[in-house]
Amino acid sequence: MMVQTQSSSPRGFAAMSAEKQRKIASMGGKAAHAKGTAHEFDSKSARIAGKKGGQAAHAKGTAHVFNSQEARLAGLKSSKR
């Protein structure tokens, strides 16, 4: 019988620098697109996914709550597109 112990130090992907993780993830995304198996959102499914993420963040208490100045600036940015 083998007993597993938990390590407090990160291993594998988690132990890599953020830059190296991004590089590897980017390679995977490029490969999926080249192969034709990457998921591509249309505007409706992207809106639904964003809404789910926002609801989850609010439920966890981790969502950013805009003050009136931030909301005004965000609105100005989106209107310039």
N, C-alpha and C positions, 0 to 999 in steps of 0.2 A: 504494500500500500504506500503510495507516494503522497507526501504532505506538501501542499503548496504554501509558500510564504509570500506575503505581499511586500513589494518593494516600494519605498517611498520616493525613489528617484525615477524620473521619466525614462522610458525605453523606446526604442524604435523611432517611429515618426515623431512622437511627442518630444523626443530628446533632441531633434534637429532644430537648427535655427529657423526663425520665421522665414527668412529669405530662402533657405533651402527647401522648406515645405512648400512655399509659393512656386518655386521653380518646378518641383516634382508635380504639383497639382496642375500647373500650366501645361506640362508635357502630356499629362493624362487627358486634359480637356482637348488639346490639339489633336491627339490621337483619336479620340472619340468623334470629333468633328470630321476628321479625314476618313474615318471608317463609316461615317453616316449613322452612328448610333447615339449621338449626343442629343439630349433633350433640348428643344428650342421652344421657348414660350411664345405663344401668341398674346396679344394684349389682354384678352379675357382671362386666360389661365394665369398670367403674370399678376393681374389685379387680384384674383382669388388667392394666390399664394402669398402676396403681400399682406392681404387682409388677415389671413391666418397667422402670419408671423407677428403682425401687430397685436392681434388679440392675445396670442401666447405671451408676448412680452408684457402686455398690460396685466395679464393674469399673474405673471411671476413678479411683477413690480419692477421690472428692469427697463421698461419703455421710457424713452425721453419725453418729458412733458415740456412743450414749448411755452415760453412766456410770450406776451403779445409782441415784443420787439422781434424775437426769433421767428415767430409765425409770419410777421410782415415781411421780413427779409427772405424767408423761404418762398413766400408767394411771389415776391418780385423776381426771384431767380427763375421760377417755373414759367412766368409770363414772358421771359426773354427768349425762350426756346423757339 
